[in-house]
């Protein structure tokens, strides 16, 4: 019977009929509104992450590392799905229940307002003026923006960033096929640098 209800998808003997998760709209606020401990708050913003596995893995890392909140673009983001939930290993539901996963209709506007309220906005991308991830942590309240898996940060989103950060790698000039990390791995590394150094 359960196999029929779930369409032969894994169920581990339990099925729950639940309403779809609805994310609240993120309202920019001063960093003091997000301070829960002695360390400065860090908000992770996801700009059009499409892959549900990446989305879930990012949520898992953000929750595990103690990120203050995660904000996703309202459009062109992987929908909240069983695949995202599985990859997050429960972090999706916990973050929604604690108002730590929200959406923004207009990321550009949200980032601009947040910058005016005292947040340092940092985008993850390569470029001539990029700082390395080891120089990232300085105790400032920070919004870290991660871009799409294939295109990276959109141009108008990158323009909102006061700094651009890169994770230095060991690839040589001859090996340009592997010039970056998966977005979920990069998110975890950068969050660790910001939250635990």
N, C-alpha and C positions, 0 to 999 in steps of 0.2 A: 504494500500500500504506500509506504513512504517513498519508494522508488518511483512510483507513478506520480505522486504529488510533486516530487522534485525534478521530474523529467530525467530520471536516472543519473542525477548529479550527486556527488558525495554529500551525505547528510549526517553520518555518525549516529543514527538513531533518533535524531531530534529535528523537528521542523517547526519554524515559528512564522506565523503570518504577521508581518509588521508593515506599518506605513513607511513610505519612503522618507529618508532623512532630509530634513529641510535645514539648510545653513542660514544662520543669521547674518545680516549685513554688518560688515566691519565699520565701526565709526572711529575715525582717527581721534586720538586723545594724546595728552602729554605722557611722556614715559613713566611718570610717577603713578599713573593709573594701572600700569602693568608690573610694578615692582612687587615681587612676592618674597624676595630674599635679599641678601646683602649684595648680590651681583646685579649688574645692570641688565635690564630686560632685553631680550632678543626676539624679534618677530620674523618669521620666515614667510616670504611672499613667493607664490608659485605662478609664473607667467606662462599660461597655456601648456601645462604638462598633459600630454595625451595618453601615455601608456599607463594603464591601471596598476601594473606591477610596480612601476616607478613611483607612482602616486602613493600607493600603500606603503612601500618601503621608506619613502621620505617621511610619511606620517609616523611610522614606527620609530625612526631615528629621532625625529623632532620630539616626540613624547618621551622617549628613553633619556635623551640628553637634557631635558628640562626647558625646552623652548617655551616662551611666554604665550605664543599663539602662532597659528598658521593661517594665512589668508590666501585664497585662490581666486583667480579671475572667474567671474560669473559665467563667461562664455568660453568656448574652445578649451575646456578642461575635461579630463576624463570624468565621466559621471560617477557619482558614489554608487558603487556596485558591490556584489559579493566578491569579485576579484580584488577590488581595492581593500575591502574588509579583511580578506584572507591574507593579503600581503602585509597589511598593517598589524596583524596578529592582535586585533582588539583595540589598537590605538585609535582608530577611526571613531569608534563608538564612545570611548572614554573622552576623547577631545571634544566631540560634539556635545556630550552631556555636561562638560565643564566649560562650555563656550570658549574653547581654545582652537576651534576650527571654524572659520567664517569665510564669507565671500565678499568680493568687492565688484560692484558693477563697472567701475571705472578705475582701474589700477593707476593710471597716470595721475588722475586727480587725487586719489588716496595717498600716493607717494609724495606728491607735491605738498599737500596739506600736512602730512606727517613730518616732512623735512622742516616746515615752518614751525612745527610744535616742539622741535628740539631733537628729533631723531636723526641719526646719521644713516643715510640710505646708501647701501653698498650692493652693487650688482656683480654677479659672478660671470666673468667673460674675459677673453684675452684681448690684448690691445697694447699699444705703445706706452700708455700711462698707467698700466695695471700695477697694483701693489701685490706682493706675494702674501699668501695666506698666513705665513708666520708673523707678518707685521700687522695682522688684522686686529687682534685683541688689544684694546687700550681702555677698556672699561666704560666706553660710551654706550648709551642706549642705541641699539642698532636694528635696522630693518635690512635683512639679507634677501636679495631678490635672485631667484633662480629662473633661468629661461627654459624655453622649449627644448626637447631632446635633440632636435635636428637643427633648428635655426638659432637657438640661443635666445638672448634678450631681444625683444623688438626695439627698434631704434628709438621710438618715443619713450619707452620705458627706461632704456639705458640713459637717456638724457636727464632723467629724474635722479640718477645716482650721483652722489657726491664723490664716491670712489668706485673703482672697478678692481676686483680681486681675481687673482689667478692662482691655481695650485701648481707649483713648479713640479715638473716631471723629469724623467731621465731619458726621454726619447731623443734620439739624435736627429740631425737635419736630414739624414738619409731615410729615416723612418717616419715619414709624415702621415702615414695611414692611421697611426694611433697617437693622436695629438691631444686627447682629452679623456676625462673620466665620464662614466655614466652619471647622469644627473642625480640619481639617488645616492651614489657613493660620494660625489662632490658635495652634496648637501650635508651629509653626515660629517665629512671632514671639516667643512667650514663652520658648521654649528659647534663641533667640538672645540675648534680654535677659539670661537667667540665665547662659549659658555664655560670652558674649563681651563683656560690659560690666563 
